[in-house]
Amino acid sequence: MGNVIDISSAKTNVDVVKHPTRFGVTLKMGPGSASRISPTWTMAGWRLQFVRLISGDSLLLDQSAGAVFVKVIEGALASPHRRTYPAVGDVVTTRLAQPVISAGSEGALLSVYTRTPAAPPAVQQMNQLVVNGPMAEAFAWQSFEQRYNAYTPFFNGTDAHLVPGFHLLDNDGAEIAYVFFWTAGKGVDLSTHNHGNTPNPDAPAFAEVHQVLYNGTGTGGMYSTPEPGAAERHRLPMFVGEEHGPFFVITGNGTAKLRENGAVEYPWHGWQAGQDGLPGQAYDLVCAYEITAPYAKVV
């Protein structure tokens, strides 16, 4: 029988290091002889933390601190039974009300986000989303226009923003996943895309999944479409705490299918923020998990 780790009092054992060539910070979160607990960050009344449970270990969640949301990034939980991706086409909640969760036989890499009573009911201004914690200077928000205007004019004038995030690394330095946050204001379409660019060391092939922290209007969500500009869009509404199943193409053995150039094969898809007819802004706030292709397993 393994250890029961109390997340509210566990000593952190993961170093936070600025990524040498990309935005954000790195955390060594590969498997080992003991479970790994990252430091905690806060943003808009949310607590953000990453945990690697080894097989047999359990985690005592701090349900007294607020609503707890647990996302499996790699491996699996045995109790409750959860893996990295829900079924294709499904949207499921990541909120857990039970006090203790347990890793499966392969262990589990998790994000543990807690919405404390200090969290606002809606995000109306970007200055509500300041990230505090270790190396807070690495988490500076910028607009999509600022980030991508050298590559495309698509985001010019859009009220959408993103912040550098967390590169979760294996023991050999390979990237398991890049986890970061973005916002979309009312009516913003974050582009129809298919991640088809050729991967490189600073942009590895990934099979993403999204977790919603705020749905500003209650009508935002993912969509798939036959091609950019097509009137036909298949909407997949998502609400607070929910994640979606794979949008990428899956091989017969449950891995992400790769294109000839090494990118993960996707149909055209995107995120469309909603409208509510009310004055003022209400941002969607979404956590993106870009899980590197070798670690992206659909079972």
C-alpha positions as CSV (number, residue, x, y, z in Angstrom):
1,M,0.0,0.0,0.0
2,G,1.3,3.4,-1.0
3,N,1.4,6.8,0.8
4,V,-1.5,9.2,1.3
5,I,-0.2,12.7,0.5
6,D,-2.1,15.6,1.9
7,I,-1.8,18.3,-0.7
8,S,-2.5,21.1,1.8
9,S,0.6,20.3,3.8
10,A,2.9,18.3,1.5
11,K,6.4,19.6,1.0
12,T,7.1,20.6,-2.6
13,N,10.0,18.7,-4.3
14,V,10.0,20.2,-7.8
15,D,12.3,23.0,-8.9
16,V,11.0,25.9,-11.1
17,V,13.4,26.9,-13.9
18,K,12.9,29.4,-16.7
19,H,12.7,27.6,-20.0
20,P,16.0,28.3,-21.9
21,T,14.5,28.8,-25.4
22,R,10.8,29.2,-25.0
23,F,8.3,31.1,-23.0
24,G,7.4,30.1,-19.4
25,V,9.0,27.8,-16.9
26,T,10.0,24.1,-16.7
27,L,9.0,21.6,-14.1
28,K,10.6,18.1,-13.9
29,M,7.5,15.9,-13.5
30,G,8.6,12.5,-14.8
31,P,8.1,9.3,-12.8
32,G,10.4,8.3,-10.0
33,S,10.6,6.5,-6.7
34,A,8.5,9.1,-4.9
35,S,5.5,11.3,-5.9
36,R,6.3,14.8,-6.9
37,I,4.5,17.9,-5.8
38,S,5.0,21.3,-7.5
39,P,4.9,24.7,-5.8
40,T,1.5,26.5,-6.0
41,W,0.6,29.5,-8.2
42,T,-2.5,31.7,-7.8
43,M,-4.5,33.5,-10.5
44,A,-7.8,35.3,-9.9
45,G,-8.5,33.4,-6.8
46,W,-7.6,30.1,-8.3
47,R,-4.8,27.9,-6.9
48,L,-2.7,26.1,-9.6
49,Q,-0.5,23.0,-8.8
50,F,0.9,20.0,-10.5
51,V,1.3,16.5,-9.0
52,R,3.0,13.3,-10.2
53,L,1.6,10.3,-8.2
54,I,3.5,7.1,-8.4
55,S,1.6,3.8,-8.5
56,G,-0.1,3.0,-5.2
57,D,0.0,6.6,-3.9
58,S,-3.1,8.6,-3.1
59,L,-3.7,12.3,-2.8
60,L,-5.8,13.9,-0.1
61,L,-7.5,16.9,-1.8
62,D,-8.1,20.2,0.1
63,Q,-11.9,20.3,-0.4
64,S,-12.2,22.9,2.4
65,A,-10.3,25.4,0.2
66,G,-13.0,25.5,-2.6
67,A,-14.1,23.6,-5.6
68,V,-11.3,21.2,-6.8
69,F,-10.7,20.3,-10.4
70,V,-8.3,17.5,-11.3
71,K,-7.1,17.0,-14.9
72,V,-5.1,13.8,-15.9
73,I,-2.2,14.9,-18.2
74,E,-0.5,11.5,-18.4
75,G,-1.1,8.0,-17.0
76,A,-4.3,7.3,-15.1
77,L,-6.2,7.5,-11.9
78,A,-7.7,4.4,-10.5
79,S,-10.1,6.1,-8.1
80,P,-11.9,7.7,-9.7
81,H,-11.1,6.0,-13.0
82,R,-9.8,8.7,-15.3
83,R,-7.4,9.0,-18.2
84,T,-5.9,11.8,-20.3
85,Y,-8.8,12.2,-22.8
86,P,-12.5,11.7,-22.5
87,A,-14.2,9.8,-25.4
88,V,-14.3,11.5,-28.8
89,G,-17.2,14.0,-28.9
90,D,-17.7,13.9,-25.1
91,V,-17.4,16.8,-22.7
92,V,-16.9,15.9,-19.0
93,T,-16.3,17.7,-15.8
94,T,-12.9,17.7,-14.1
95,R,-14.4,18.7,-10.7
96,L,-14.0,16.1,-8.0
97,A,-15.9,16.2,-4.7
98,Q,-14.3,13.1,-3.2
99,P,-11.6,13.7,-0.5
100,V,-9.0,11.1,-1.8
101,I,-7.9,10.2,-5.3
102,S,-5.5,7.3,-6.2
103,A,-3.1,6.6,-9.0
104,G,-3.4,3.6,-11.3
105,S,-0.7,1.1,-12.0
106,E,1.2,3.4,-14.3
107,G,1.0,6.4,-12.0
108,A,-0.6,9.7,-12.9
109,L,0.6,13.3,-13.8
110,L,-2.1,15.7,-12.8
111,S,-3.1,19.4,-12.6
112,V,-4.9,20.3,-9.5
113,Y,-6.8,23.6,-9.7
114,T,-8.8,25.0,-6.8
115,R,-11.4,27.7,-7.2
116,T,-11.3,29.4,-3.8
117,P,-14.0,31.8,-2.5
118,A,-11.7,34.7,-3.7
119,A,-12.3,33.8,-7.3
120,P,-14.6,36.3,-9.1
121,P,-17.8,35.1,-10.7
122,A,-16.6,36.4,-14.1
123,V,-13.4,37.8,-15.6
124,Q,-14.2,41.3,-16.8
125,Q,-10.8,42.7,-17.0
126,M,-7.4,41.2,-17.8
127,N,-5.8,42.7,-14.7
128,Q,-7.8,40.2,-12.7
129,L,-5.6,37.4,-14.1
130,V,-2.2,38.3,-12.6
131,V,-0.2,35.2,-11.9
132,N,1.6,35.0,-8.5
133,G,4.0,32.4,-7.3
134,P,7.5,31.2,-8.0
135,M,9.1,33.0,-11.0
136,A,6.0,35.2,-11.4
137,E,7.9,37.4,-13.7
138,A,7.8,34.7,-16.4
139,F,4.0,34.9,-16.5
140,A,3.3,38.1,-18.3
141,W,0.0,38.3,-20.3
142,Q,0.1,39.6,-23.9
143,S,-2.5,39.9,-26.6
144,F,-2.8,37.4,-29.4
145,E,-2.1,40.3,-31.7
146,Q,1.2,41.1,-30.0
147,R,2.2,37.4,-29.9
148,Y,1.3,36.5,-33.5
149,N,1.3,39.7,-35.6
150,A,4.6,38.8,-37.2
151,Y,3.0,35.7,-38.6
152,T,-0.6,36.6,-39.4
153,P,-2.9,39.7,-39.2
154,F,-5.9,37.5,-38.2
155,F,-5.8,38.5,-34.5
156,N,-5.3,42.2,-35.1
157,G,-7.8,44.1,-33.0
158,T,-9.2,41.0,-31.2
159,D,-9.7,41.1,-27.5
160,A,-7.9,37.8,-26.8
161,H,-4.8,37.2,-24.7
162,L,-2.4,34.4,-23.6
163,V,0.2,33.9,-20.9
164,P,3.4,31.8,-20.9
165,G,2.9,28.5,-19.0
166,F,4.4,25.4,-17.7
167,H,6.6,23.0,-19.6
168,L,6.2,19.6,-17.8
169,L,9.4,17.6,-18.5
170,D,10.2,13.9,-18.3
171,N,13.3,12.8,-16.4
172,D,15.5,13.0,-19.6
173,G,14.3,16.5,-20.3
174,A,11.7,15.5,-23.0
175,E,8.6,17.6,-22.9
176,I,5.5,15.7,-21.7
177,A,3.2,18.7,-22.1
178,Y,3.0,22.4,-22.3
179,V,0.2,23.9,-20.1
180,F,-0.8,27.5,-20.5
181,F,-3.9,29.8,-20.4
182,W,-5.6,32.0,-22.8
183,T,-8.7,34.3,-22.9
184,A,-11.2,35.2,-25.6
185,G,-13.5,38.2,-25.3
186,K,-17.1,38.2,-26.4
187,G,-17.5,37.1,-30.0
188,V,-13.8,36.3,-30.6
189,D,-13.0,33.5,-33.0
190,L,-9.5,32.2,-32.1
191,S,-9.1,31.1,-35.8
192,T,-9.8,27.9,-37.7
193,H,-6.6,25.9,-37.6
194,N,-5.3,22.3,-37.9
195,H,-1.8,22.5,-36.3
196,G,-0.3,21.3,-39.5
197,N,3.0,23.2,-39.4
198,T,6.2,21.1,-39.4
199,P,7.3,20.5,-35.8
200,N,10.6,21.7,-34.5
201,P,12.4,21.5,-31.1
202,D,10.7,24.7,-29.9
203,A,7.3,23.6,-31.2
204,P,6.9,19.8,-30.9
205,A,4.0,17.9,-32.3
206,F,1.2,17.7,-29.7
207,A,-2.4,16.4,-29.2
208,E,-4.2,19.1,-27.2
209,V,-7.1,19.1,-24.9
210,H,-8.7,22.1,-23.2
211,Q,-10.1,22.7,-19.7
212,V,-12.5,25.7,-19.2
213,L,-12.1,27.9,-16.1
214,Y,-14.6,30.5,-17.2
215,N,-17.1,30.6,-20.0
216,G,-17.8,34.4,-20.1
217,T,-21.1,34.4,-21.8
218,G,-22.0,30.7,-21.2
219,T,-22.1,30.1,-24.9
220,G,-18.5,29.7,-25.9
221,G,-17.0,26.4,-27.0
222,M,-14.9,24.3,-29.4
223,Y,-16.0,23.7,-33.0
224,S,-15.0,21.6,-36.0
225,T,-15.6,22.7,-39.5
226,P,-14.9,21.3,-43.0
227,E,-12.5,24.2,-43.9
228,P,-11.6,27.7,-43.0
229,G,-14.4,30.1,-43.8
230,A,-17.0,27.4,-44.1
231,A,-20.5,28.4,-42.8
232,E,-20.9,24.9,-41.3
233,R,-19.6,24.6,-37.7
234,H,-20.2,21.8,-35.3
235,R,-20.3,23.4,-31.9
236,L,-19.2,21.7,-28.7
237,P,-20.3,24.0,-25.8
238,M,-18.1,23.8,-22.7
239,F,-18.7,25.1,-19.2
240,V,-16.6,25.8,-16.1
241,G,-14.4,22.8,-15.1
242,E,-15.1,20.8,-18.3
243,E,-12.7,19.2,-20.7
244,H,-13.4,17.7,-24.2
245,G,-12.4,14.5,-26.0
246,P,-9.9,14.3,-28.8
247,F,-10.2,16.5,-31.9
248,F,-7.1,14.9,-33.4
249,V,-7.1,11.8,-35.5
250,I,-6.4,8.6,-33.5
251,T,-4.6,5.5,-34.8
252,G,-5.8,1.9,-34.1
253,N,-3.5,1.5,-31.2
254,G,-4.8,4.7,-29.4
255,T,-2.0,7.1,-30.3
256,A,-2.2,10.4,-32.1
257,K,-1.8,9.9,-35.9
258,L,1.0,11.9,-37.5
259,R,1.1,13.6,-40.8
260,E,4.1,13.1,-43.2
261,N,5.8,16.2,-41.8
262,G,5.5,14.8,-38.2
263,A,2.6,17.0,-37.1
264,V,-0.4,15.5,-35.4
265,E,-3.2,15.1,-37.9
266,Y,-6.2,17.3,-37.0
267,P,-9.4,18.3,-38.9
268,W,-10.1,22.1,-39.0
269,H,-11.2,23.3,-35.6
270,G,-11.1,26.3,-33.2
271,W,-12.7,28.1,-30.3
272,Q,-15.6,30.5,-30.7
273,A,-16.5,32.8,-27.8
274,G,-20.1,33.7,-27.4
275,Q,-22.3,36.8,-27.1
276,D,-24.8,37.7,-24.4
277,G,-26.0,41.1,-25.4
278,L,-24.9,42.6,-22.0
279,P,-22.7,45.6,-21.5
280,G,-19.1,45.1,-20.5
281,Q,-16.6,42.3,-21.2
282,A,-16.8,38.7,-20.0
283,Y,-13.8,36.6,-21.0
284,D,-13.6,32.9,-21.6
285,L,-10.6,31.6,-19.7
286,V,-9.3,28.3,-20.9
287,C,-6.3,26.1,-20.0
288,A,-4.6,24.4,-23.0
289,Y,-2.8,21.2,-22.5
290,E,-0.5,20.6,-25.5
291,I,0.5,17.0,-24.7
292,T,3.5,16.0,-26.8
293,A,2.7,13.2,-29.3
294,P,4.7,10.4,-27.7
295,Y,2.8,10.9,-24.4
296,A,-0.6,11.3,-26.0
297,K,-2.4,8.0,-25.4
298,V,-6.1,7.5,-25.9
299,V,-7.4,4.3,-24.3
